[in-house]
Amino acid sequence: MLNTDEFKKNPIAVVLETDTAFQRRRLTGDNALVDFAVLEKFRDEGGTDYLINASAFSETPTTYSIAEGMIASWLTDRQSGFSNHDIAALMRIQKRLAVACKVTIKEQTAHNVLNAYLSRSAGDRVLQDQIKLGVGEEINAVIWFTDLRGSTPLAESVTKPELLAPMNDYFELTAGAVIANGGEVLRLIDDAVLAIFPIDVDGMSEHAAAALQDANERLIRVNETQIADDKSAISFGTVLHVGEVLYGNIGVPEQVEFSVIGAAANEATRIESLTKTVGHHALASKAFVDLCPDDWTSVGLHPLRGVGQ
């Protein structure tokens, strides 16, 4: 946007491209200067005087930019234009508005960063100062666990930079489908995805099933491209399970992360390992099927390593 011809013909471009924070254009009278198309529009609509001013967020900016401050423009239709008193008052208002904008932008940036590196719910908890080690709550949730197939041969066959593209494709298929359907991705563990759909929210089990269908459809589309480009198809195993887990802070005082722990989370990883032996890339536990009956096919009873039931 900043490099387009249309933008360069805007008064804001003058402020951004120079160190001159304040610009004024009288639109009528002997001292009129209408050197931008938008100013002609303002004049034709009755405007008489136009101001534009940049308020920097830092004390000593080298240039004025959107990232460093805010820009405001002011227009009047008063016949005499802005008086010196008017301009001084507007600059005071804008200075205070810039402080409010800076606080709001910083808060939103922190929120976005935390959500990207943690998760939506975990980011909100951190902002609310819920970061004490060992603090958590028991929740009933659908547990989603996905593991990439063939990741070891893939890592051995390509250089590290080349590994990023297929891994990002894989996470877009799985974690992307979870987020798009209302789930919460908790951890990207090497080549695995751990996510939850809290079922105290109505319809979350259906959202989890929809996420699985979404991931399957994404997989088909991506693998069509992979094969067309003479690349290996992506494959992964996924499980949907239901149970009570403890959702909270785990780790050490120096580094804390939000995750889920408990028998149900462990069972989900054990069930996922069955996808390699039963011939299905996606499995749902009976606990999940009881919540979300669908066109499932039974693969029978299977013992889970380390699980007594």
C-alpha positions in Angstrom: 0.0 0.0 0.0 2.7 2.5 0.9 4.5 2.0 -2.4 1.4 2.5 -4.6 1.1 5.6 -6.8 -2.3 6.3 -5.3 -0.8 6.5 -1.8 2.1 8.7 -2.9 -0.5 11.2 -4.1 -1.9 11.5 -0.6 -0.8 14.2 2.0 0.0 11.4 4.5 2.9 10.3 2.2 4.5 13.7 2.7 4.6 13.2 6.4 5.8 9.6 6.2 8.6 10.3 3.7 10.0 13.5 5.4 10.9 14.5 8.9 8.2 17.3 8.8 5.5 16.1 11.2 3.1 19.0 10.6 1.6 20.0 7.2 -1.1 22.7 6.5 -3.0 23.4 3.4 -5.4 26.4 3.0 -8.0 25.3 0.5 -9.5 28.7 -0.3 -8.3 32.3 -0.6 -5.1 33.9 -1.9 -2.9 31.5 0.1 -4.6 28.3 -1.1 -2.5 25.3 -1.9 -4.4 22.4 -3.3 -1.7 20.0 -4.5 -3.4 16.7 -3.9 -6.6 15.3 -5.5 -8.1 14.6 -2.1 -7.7 18.2 -1.1 -9.6 19.2 -4.3 -12.4 16.9 -3.0 -12.4 18.5 0.4 -12.5 22.0 -1.1 -15.4 21.1 -3.4 -17.3 19.8 -0.4 -16.9 23.1 1.5 -13.5 22.6 3.3 -11.4 25.8 3.8 -8.4 24.6 5.8 -6.7 21.3 6.3 -4.1 20.1 8.8 -2.2 16.9 9.1 0.1 16.0 12.0 2.2 13.0 13.1 2.6 12.3 16.8 5.5 10.0 17.5 5.2 7.3 20.2 9.0 7.6 21.0 10.8 10.7 22.1 13.5 10.7 19.4 12.1 9.0 16.2 14.3 9.1 13.1 11.4 9.0 10.8 7.6 9.1 11.3 6.0 5.8 10.5 2.8 4.0 11.3 4.8 1.6 13.5 6.2 4.5 15.6 3.2 6.8 16.1 -0.1 8.0 14.8 -1.1 10.5 12.1 -4.3 12.6 12.3 -5.8 15.0 9.8 -8.2 17.8 10.6 -10.5 19.7 8.2 -12.7 22.7 8.8 -15.3 24.5 6.8 -15.1 27.7 8.8 -14.6 30.6 6.4 -11.5 31.9 8.2 -10.0 28.5 8.6 -8.1 27.3 11.7 -7.0 29.9 14.1 -3.7 29.6 16.0 -5.7 28.8 19.1 -7.6 26.1 17.3 -4.3 24.5 16.1 -2.8 24.5 19.6 -5.9 22.9 21.0 -6.0 20.2 18.3 -2.3 19.4 18.9 -2.9 19.0 22.7 -5.8 16.7 21.9 -3.8 14.7 19.5 -0.9 14.3 21.9 -3.2 12.8 24.5 -4.9 10.6 21.9 -1.5 9.3 20.8 -0.8 8.1 24.4 -4.1 6.3 24.5 -3.4 4.7 21.1 0.1 3.7 22.1 -1.2 1.8 25.1 -4.0 0.2 23.1 -1.6 -0.9 20.3 1.0 -2.3 22.8 -1.8 -4.3 24.6 -3.1 -5.6 21.3 0.4 -6.5 20.1 1.1 -8.4 23.4 -2.2 -10.2 23.0 -1.4 -11.2 19.4 2.1 -12.4 20.2 0.9 -14.4 23.2 -1.9 -16.0 21.2 0.6 -16.9 18.5 3.2 -18.4 20.7 0.8 -20.0 23.3 -2.8 -20.3 22.4 -5.9 -18.1 22.5 -7.0 -19.1 26.1 -3.4 -19.4 27.4 -2.6 -15.9 26.1 -5.6 -14.4 27.8 -4.6 -16.1 31.1 -1.1 -14.7 30.9 -2.4 -11.2 30.3 -4.6 -11.7 33.4 -1.4 -12.6 35.3 -2.4 -16.2 35.8 1.2 -17.4 35.5 1.9 -19.0 38.8 3.4 -22.5 38.5 1.0 -25.3 39.4 -2.2 -23.2 39.0 -4.7 -25.0 36.9 -8.3 -26.3 36.6 -9.9 -29.6 35.8 -11.8 -29.4 32.5 -13.7 -31.9 30.4 -12.5 -31.7 26.9 -12.2 -33.4 23.5 -8.5 -34.2 23.1 -7.0 -34.0 19.6 -3.6 -35.6 19.0 -1.9 -35.8 15.7 1.5 -37.3 14.7 3.2 -36.9 11.4 4.2 -40.1 9.5 7.6 -40.5 8.0 9.1 -37.5 9.7 12.4 -39.2 10.5 13.2 -40.2 6.8 12.0 -36.8 5.7 14.4 -35.0 8.1 17.2 -37.3 6.9 16.5 -36.7 3.2 16.4 -32.9 3.1 18.4 -30.1 4.5 17.0 -28.2 7.5 15.7 -25.1 5.5 13.9 -27.5 3.1 12.3 -29.2 6.0 10.4 -26.1 7.1 8.0 -26.1 4.0 6.6 -29.6 4.4 6.4 -29.2 8.2 4.5 -25.9 7.8 2.2 -27.6 5.3 1.5 -30.4 7.8 0.8 -28.0 10.7 -1.5 -26.0 8.4 -3.4 -29.2 7.6 -3.8 -30.2 11.3 -3.4 -27.2 13.7 -5.0 -25.0 11.0 -8.1 -27.2 10.9 -8.3 -27.2 14.7 -8.2 -23.4 15.0 -10.6 -22.9 12.1 -13.2 -25.0 13.9 -12.9 -23.4 17.3 -10.3 -25.6 19.0 -7.3 -24.6 20.9 -3.8 -25.7 19.9 -1.8 -26.2 23.1 1.5 -27.6 21.8 3.4 -28.3 18.6 5.6 -31.1 19.9 8.3 -31.6 17.2 6.0 -33.2 14.6 2.9 -33.7 16.8 -0.1 -31.5 17.6 -1.9 -31.4 20.9 -5.2 -29.6 21.0 -8.4 -29.5 23.0 -12.1 -28.6 22.4 -13.5 -27.9 25.9 -16.9 -29.6 25.9 -18.5 -27.3 28.5 -19.1 -25.2 25.4 -22.1 -26.4 23.5 -21.3 -28.2 20.2 -17.6 -28.6 20.8 -17.6 -32.3 20.1 -19.2 -31.6 16.7 -16.6 -28.9 16.1 -13.8 -31.5 16.8 -15.4 -33.9 14.3 -15.7 -31.0 11.8 -12.0 -30.2 12.3 -11.1 -33.8 11.5 -13.1 -33.7 8.3 -11.6 -30.3 7.5 -8.1 -31.7 8.0 -8.9 -34.7 5.7 -10.1 -32.4 3.0 -7.0 -30.1 3.3 -4.8 -33.3 3.1 -6.4 -34.4 -0.2 -5.9 -30.9 -1.7 -2.3 -30.6 -0.5 -1.3 -34.1 -1.6 -2.7 -33.5 -5.1 -0.2 -30.7 -5.3 2.6 -32.7 -3.7 2.2 -35.6 -6.2 1.9 -33.2 -9.1 5.2 -31.6 -8.0 6.8 -35.1 -7.8 7.0 -34.8 -4.0 6.1 -37.3 -1.3 2.5 -37.3 0.0 2.0 -36.1 3.5 0.5 -38.6 6.0 -0.4 -38.4 9.7 -2.3 -40.2 12.4 -5.0 -38.4 14.4 -7.1 -39.4 17.4 -10.1 -37.8 19.1 -10.6 -38.7 22.7 -12.7 -37.3 25.6 -11.9 -37.0 29.3 -11.0 -34.9 32.2 -7.7 -33.2 32.1 -5.9 -30.7 34.3 -5.4 -27.5 32.3 -2.8 -25.2 33.7 0.8 -24.1 34.3 3.5 -26.8 34.2 7.2 -26.5 34.0 9.8 -24.7 36.2 9.6 -21.3 37.8 12.0 -19.9 35.1 9.8 -21.2 32.2 6.1 -22.1 32.4 3.8 -23.3 29.7 0.1 -23.9 29.6 -0.9 -27.5 28.7 -3.1 -30.4 29.7 -2.0 -33.3 31.8 -3.8 -36.4 33.0 -4.8 -39.9 32.1 -7.0 -38.8 29.2 -4.2 -37.0 27.6 -1.9 -40.0 27.9 -4.6 -42.3 26.5 -5.0 -40.1 23.5 -1.3 -40.5 22.6 -1.6 -44.3 23.1 -4.7 -44.5 20.9 -2.9 -42.5 18.1 -0.2 -45.1 18.0 -2.9 -47.6 17.0 -3.4 -45.8 13.7 -0.2 -47.5 12.5 -1.5 -51.0 13.2 -5.3 -50.9 12.5 -5.0 -49.4 9.0 -6.9 -46.1 9.7 -5.2 -42.7 9.8 -7.9 -41.3 12.1 -9.3 -43.0 15.2 -11.9 -41.9 17.8 -12.3 -43.5 21.2 -15.7 -44.9 22.3 -15.9 -42.0 24.8 -15.8 -39.5 21.8 -18.2 -41.6 19.7 -20.7 -41.6 22.5 -20.6 -37.8 22.5 -20.6 -37.4 18.7 -22.3 -40.4 17.0 -21.5 -40.4 13.3 -20.7 -42.8 10.5 -17.9 -44.4 12.4 -16.6 -47.9 11.7 -15.6 -50.0 14.7 -12.1 -51.5 14.7 -12.8 -53.5 17.9 -11.2 -53.5 21.3 -7.5 -52.9 21.7 -5.3 -52.8 24.8 -3.3 -49.6 25.3 0.2 -49.7 26.6 0.4 -48.6 30.2 -3.4 -48.2 30.5 -5.2 -50.8 32.6 -8.7 -50.4 31.1 
